[in-house]
């Protein structure tokens, strides 16, 4: 007995709704409603804690003052 298998691919009949946006959950502008990624994701690099940045700047200032 010959067995065949057929894979049906989804067809867009015009009733599909596409929402473009950032689909990466770790991005700053993540859009949970987006169904299609449009490449617009934005990321924050480095430390974003203002108190940590202030602490680092104070430490650097002290180091510069001591070495002067």
N, C-alpha and C positions, 0 to 999 in steps of 0.2 A: 504494500500500500504506500503510495506516494504522499508524503506530508509536505505541505507548504505553509509558510508563515507570512503574514502580511502585517507590516507596521504602518499604522495610520499616523500621518504627521498632522499637527494642528494647522488649521487653515484660518487665516484672518478673513472673516466674512464681512468686516466693517463694523461689527458690533463690539469689538474689543476696545477697551479704554486703556490707553497708555498714559502713565504719569511719569514724566522724565524728571530726574533729579539725582541727588547723591544717595546711593544705597549702601554706603559703608558706615556701619554703626559707630566706628571710632572717629569719624570725621566731625569737624565742628558744625558743619551745615547738613548733617544727616537728615534725610527726609523719609520718615517711616511710611509715608503714603506712596513713595516712588516705586514704580514697578520696573522701570528701565533706567539704568545708570547712564547719565549723560556726560560723565567725566568732569563734573563741576565740584567734586569733593575738595574741601579745604582742610588742612591740618595745621595744628600749632606745634612748632618744633621747640624743644627746650623746656625750661622751667616756666610754669605759669603761675606759681605761687608768689604773690607780691611780697609777702613777709620774708620768704627765702631770698628773693632778689635783693631786698633791702639789707638783709643780714650779710649777704656776700659783698655788697657795695661798702658797708661799714667796715668789714674785715679788710677789704682792699685799701680803703682810706687809711686805716690804722697802719697797714704794712708800708704804705707810701710815706706816711708821716715818720715812722721809725727809721726808715732807710734814708731819709733826707738829711 
